[in-house]
Amino acid sequence: MLSCITLTYKVSGEIIRNHLESHKAWLKENIDLGHFILAGPIENENAGFILSTIVNEDHLQDVLKRDPFVEFDLVGIEVKKLPSIIKNKNFLF
């Protein structure tokens, strides 16, 4: 199972850009740890997306609360669980 995380911006793009480098550093750290598979902005929306390998809700919330976007209340968070029923054989999760 994977966690699909949508971060919806609650503030202006200018404020988001002020915190973007620290947010990217947090993303990279969690990708390097194997917590996240991919992350990026959702095209034509005021939101971003993270695909996470973390399925334990407490662990996921602990990781998410360290995101500068969350720390400074710049985003709303929606998490949906995705069971991998059908997948490409090369996809390891």
Buried (B, 14 or more C-beta within 10 A) or exposed (E): EBBEBBBBBBBEEEBBEBBEEBBEEBBEEBBEEEBBBEBEEEEEEBBBBBBBBBEEEEEBEEBBEEBBBBBBEBBEBEBEEEEEEEEEEEEEE
